[in-house]
């Protein structure tokens, strides 16, 4: 890697680490660490939501999918307006009225502590899997650029992100996310234009060749199968996943609390969600343009290698084709995409551990004792320790993913399993006031069995739909049981 590229890369990434860490304060309270004192403008929070969504899964996984197949996965992005609109209208006002920054305190109020701990545990498992997936994708281009062992890159990257997340808290993470968002967008757009204008015949010819090869297909519109990733399977999966993201994901809920007013919080939900659609289209265009580019030149195809994974194509192009300077910028962009999401998962995960486990357990053990200021300062230390542990667990997952073929497929499957139908439980409490504790518990058990059946067995249903059927099962079982027993009591 050219020395100029190295300088650009280390200046960008080192600057982000220092920016996030600069928000460290010895006088910081747990509220400062978890919600930035509810002081941030809407555009900053919105850019943070956007940056959280655009991880290295998007930056490398989306081009890899478009290169290997088509635009079927883009259908997922088309579902986001539904979720962001629902968030601005219902979820943001609902959470802004809650006293706890945790997204899952509501579940305890409705169904008891078990529901809060169930959702919190599912969230933590999902975030650890997410951290591992993203850190692995961060390590790919550095492995190609510097020839370092990919496992060494994973460890070094994880330590750097843990460092500034632990020190700066959510305020440092959100401001770093906002800056990283601009770097990500600029890097992706520049790369797309280089790809187009490097192609013989320019952008028009590149698009024409891809169109003739059906590379822009959104997937089959058939309604006769649920075992394949059709347009409808991807759309329904996207709707349920994004409703869960905006409605009960701590990453998003924590940002609603960080905004300085209700109107700013609503704006951030809409801004962050809607911005993702055109940017994700740019990533798919990059993958399609890469397919045209490498299929137009035999020497490039031979250099790329036979049987190469789609996730590796974009890093290969960055290393071998981009001019000096832009290589460093693009690698910095990929790192910005991943660092923003990983840091968010670390701080939000630490918040969940504090609010949903540590404080609840400590409250029971300290019952009847007067509270002390030292307990509050101890919470900040606990948050930082939790950040380290969550980051290290995510690093372990990243090391286990080194030999996986398609990282996007793996992440979507893991998220469907670990999310555990959390949305169904939330909707039960949010929509119906008649559902009892036992109704919800039975619904969760049934939903978990359905998710396990789809994810682990030969069900004939695509793994993406595990979250869909799990959510529907939890809601319907709980709702129907409540209706049945309510009618008898009446």
N, C-alpha and C positions, 0 to 999 in steps of 0.2 A: 504494500500500500504506500502510495506517495506520501512524502512528509507533509505536504500541504494538506492533503486529505486528513491525515492524522491530527494535524493542528486544528483544523475546522471541527472535526468530530469531538476532540477533547475539550475545545473551547465551549461548544454548545452543551455537551452533556455535563461537563464540569460546572458550567454556569448554572444549569438547572439544579444540580445537587446543592450548590452554594446558596441559590435563591431559596430553595425549600428549607434548608437548614438555618437561614438567616432569621426565620421567624421564631427561633428558639428563645424562650424566656424562662428564667428561673422562677419568676413570679406567676407563670401561667397556671390557670386553674383547669379543672377537668372540663368546664364549659368552654374555655378557650380552645382546648385541644380538640374537642368533639364537634363544636358548632361555630367556631370563630367568633363567639360572642354575638352572633346574629348581626353582623356588621357589613357584609359584603354586597356590592352592587350586583344587579341581576345579570348584566352581560358577562361579568367574570364567572359567576356561578353557572351560567348557561354554557360558556366555553368549557368549563370544567366538566359539565355533564357530557358535552360533545366529546371531549378528549377521553373521558372514561369509556365511552362507547367505542371510539376509534382506537383500538388497541393494536398490537402487532398481529393479532388474529385477523383484523381487517387489512392491515398494511401488507401482509404476506399471504394470509390465507385466502382472501378474496381474489387477488391476482392469480394465485395458484389454482383456485377453483375454475376461474374463467379460462385459464390456459389449458387445464386438463379436460374440461367439459364445456360449460356454457354459462348463461346468466341465471340459471335456476335459483342459485343462492341469493341473488339480488331481490327476489320476491320477499325475502325476510325484511329487507329495508323498507319495502312498500307498506309494511304493516305499522311502522313507527308512528305516522300521524294519528292513528286511532288511539294509541297509548298515550302520546304526549298531550293530545286534546283532553282525554279523560283525566290525566294528571292535573292539568291546569284547572279543570272545572271542579273536580271532586277531591282528588288525593291531596293536592297541595293545601287547600283550606282545612281539610281534615287533620293533617299532620301538624300544621302550624298551631292548631288549638291544643295539641297534646303537650303535657308538661315534660315528658321524657323525650330525649333525642332518639331513643331506640324506636325502630319501626315496629317492634313486636310487643311493646308494652300494652297495646290495645287488645292483643289476643289474651293476655292474662286477665284483663278486665272483663272480657266476655266469657272465656271458657276456663280460666284458671292457669296456674303456673305451668302445668304440663304443656299447654299449647304454646306458651311463650318460649319454653325451652326447646320444644320440637322445632319450631320455625327457626329459632336462633341456631340450632345445631345444623339444620339443613343449609342455612345461609353460610355458615362457616365452612362446611364441606365444599359448597359450591365455589366460594372465594379461594380456598386453598387450591382447588383444581384449576381455577382461572389464573391464579398467579403462576402456577407451574406451566400452564400452556403458553402464557405470554412470555415468560422468561426464556423458555426454550426457543421461541421464535425470535427473541432478541439476540440469542447467541448464534443463530444460523449465519447471518451476514458477517459477524466478526470472525467466525470460524473460517469462512471463505476468504475474508480480507487479510487476516493476519496469520492464518494457519495455526492458530492456537487450538488446543484441544477444547471441544465444545463444552465439556464438563467444567473445565477451568473458567471459561467465559461465563457459564451459568452461575458459578459460585461468586465470582468477582462482581458481576452485575447485580446479583441479589443483595450482596452486602452494601453496595452503593445506594440502592433504592431504600433498603431498610434504614440506612443512616439518616437520610434527610426526612423520611416519613416519621421516624421516631422523634426527631428533634423539633420539626416544624409543626407537627400536628395537622389538623385539617385545613387551617388557614394557609400554611405553607404549601400544602398539597394543591389546594384550589388555585392559588396564584401561579404556581408552577404549571399546573394543567392548562391555564389560560394561555401562557406563553408557548407551551408545547403545542397547543392547538394550531396556532399560526404557523409554526415551523412545519407541522405535519401537512397542512393544506398546501403551503408553498412548495414543499419538496415533491409532493405527489403530482401537482399540476406541471411543474417543470419537467419531471420525468416523462409524463405523458406526451408533452409536446416534443421532447427529444426523440421518443420512440416513433411518433408519427412522422416527423420530418427527416428521420434517418431511413425511413422505409422507401424503397424505389417507387416513385409515383406519389409519395406524400400521404397525408391523412386520408384522402378520398379513396385511394387505391387500397390502403391498409384496411379501411372499414369495408370496402367492397369484397375483398377476398374473404374476410371473416364472415360477412353476411352470407356469401354463397356457401360457406361451410357450415352454416346454421349455428355459428358460435354465439349469436345473440338470443338464442332460444331461452324462454323462461321456463321450459319444462313442459311436459305433457299436461293437457287440460282435461284428461280423462278423469271421470268420477267413479270408475269401476274398480280401482285398486287403492289400498292404503299401505301397501308394502313397498312402494317406490316413492322417491322424492319428486312427486308431481308438483305442478303450480299450486294446487289447492293444499296439499300436505305442507308445503313450505310456508304458504300464507297463513294457514291456521296455526302452525307452530310459531310463526312470528308474532301473531296477535297475542297468543297466550303468554309467550315468553316476554314480550315487551310490556304487556299489562302487569306481569309479575315484576319486571324491572322497575317500572314507574310507580307501581302501587305498593310494593312491599319489600323492595330491595333497599337495604340500608345505605348502599352507595348513593342512591338518589334521594332518599328521605333525609339523609344527613345534610345534603346540599339544600333542600328546601328550608331546613332550619337555619342554614348559614346566611341566607339572604336577609337583607335589612328590613324588608317589608313584605306583606302578602302579595302585593302587585308585582314586586321584583321577583319573588319566588315563582309566581305563575309565568312570568315572562321567561325566566330561565328554563323552565320545563319545555315550553314551546320552542324557544330558540335552539336549545341543545338538540332536541329531537329532529326538528325540521332541517337543521344544517347537515345532519348526518346523511340525509338522502342523496343530495348531489355529490357529496364527498365520497360516499360509498360507490356511486356510479363511476367516479373517476378511477377508483381502484379496480373495478371490473373492466373498464376501458383499458387500463394498463395491462391486465391479464390477456385481454383479447388482442391488443396491439403486440404483446410479446409473442403470442401464437403466430400472428402474421409475420412478424419480424424473423423468427427462427425458422419458419417454414419457407421463407423466401430465399434462404441462403444455405446451401449444403455445408460449407465450412463452419458456419455457426452451429448448425445442428450437430455436426461431428464434434465440435468443441464442447457443446453442452453435455453430450454423453447420452447413451441409450439407457432408458429405464430411470432417468432422473425424476425425483419427486417434484410435483408441481410447486410445492412450497419453496423449493430451492431455485426456481427459475429467475424470479425477480432479483434475489441477491446475486446470482450469477451475472445478470445483465449489469447490475450496479458496479460490480467489481471489474468486469472485463470490457465494458463498452462506454460507460459514462466518462466524460473528460475529467481531468484533474480538477479538484475543487468541488465539483458536483457530487462525486462519489462520497466525499466526506459529509456533504450536506444531506444526501439521501440516507446514509447510515445514521446520521444524527436524527433525521426525521423518524426513522423506524424506532430508534431508541426513545425518542420523545413520545411516540405512540404507546409503546409498551410501558415506559416508566410512569406515565400519567395514570394508567389503569392499575398497575401493580401497587403504586403508592396509595391510590384510593382504596383498593381492597385491603391493604394492610391497616390503614387508619380506621376504616369502617369496621373491619373485623375486630380490632382492638376495642372499639366503642361498644360493640355487641358483647364481647367478653366482660367488659366492665359493667355495663348497665343491666344485662340480662342474667349474668351469673354471679360475678363478684359482689355487686351491691345487694342482690337478693339474698345470697348466702350470708353475707356480713350483717345484713339487717336482722336476720333471724338470730344470729349468734350474739348480736349486740342489743337485743331487745331489752328495754328497761334501763340501758346505760345512757348517760348523756353523751352527745356527739362532741368531738374535739376537732380543732383546726388541723391537727396533725393527720387526722383521717383523710381530710380533703387533699392535702399535699401528697399523701400516700397514694391517692387515686391516680395522680399524674404519673408517678413512678410505675404504678401497675399498668397504665396505658402504654408506657414506653416498653416495658418488659413484654407485654402481650404483642406489641408490634414486632418485636424481634422474633418471638416464637412463631407467629403466623408467617412471617417472611421466610423463616428457615424451613417450615413445613412445605410452603409453596416451592421453595428451591428443591426439596426432595422430590416432589412430583415432577418438576422440570427434568431432573436427572433421569427419572423413569420413562420419560416420553421421547428420549433420544432416538429410538428406533421405530417410532410410529410413522405410518405412511402419510395420511392426510390429517393435519393438525386441526383443521376446521371441523371435519367430521367427528374427530375424537372429542373436541370441546363441546360440540352440540350434544353428543351422546351423554357425556359426563354431566353437563348442566341439566339435562332432562332427568337424569337419575337422581342427582343430589338435591335438586330443588324440591323434590318430594311432594309436589302438589301443594306448596305453601299458599299459592293463590286461591285454591279452593277453600282452604280454612279461613283465609282472610275474607273472602266474599261471603261465606256463611255468617260471619260476625257482622260484616258491614251492611248486608242487605236484609237479613232476617233477624228480628228480635225474639223469635219464638224458639230458636234452636238452643237446646240445652247442652250442658257440658258433655254428657254421655252421648248425645247424638253426634256431636262434633268428633268425639274420640272414636266412635265406631266408623264414622265416615273416613277419618284419617287412616285407620287400619285397612279398610277396604281399598282406599286409594293407593296405599303403599303396596298392597298385594297386586293391584293392577299394573302399577309401574314396574314392579319386579317381573311380572309375567311378560310384559312387552319388551323390557330391556334385556332380560336374561334368557327367556324361553323362545320357542319357535312359534310365535303368535301370528305371523303373517301380517303384522302391523309394523310400519317403519318406526325405528327407535325415536325419531324426532317427535312422534305423537305420544310418547310416554307422558310428557307433562300435560298434554291436552286431555287424554283420557283419565289421568290421575286427578286432575283438577275437577273435571266433570263428575267423576265418581264421588269424590269427597263432598262436593256441593250437593249432588242429588241425594245421596244416602243420608246426609245430615238433615237436609231440608225435608225429605219425605218422612223420616223418622219423627222429626219435630211436628210435622203436620198430623201424623197418625196419632201420636200420644197427646198432642194438644187437643185434638178432636175428642179423644176419650175423656180427658180431664174436663172439658167443657160440658 
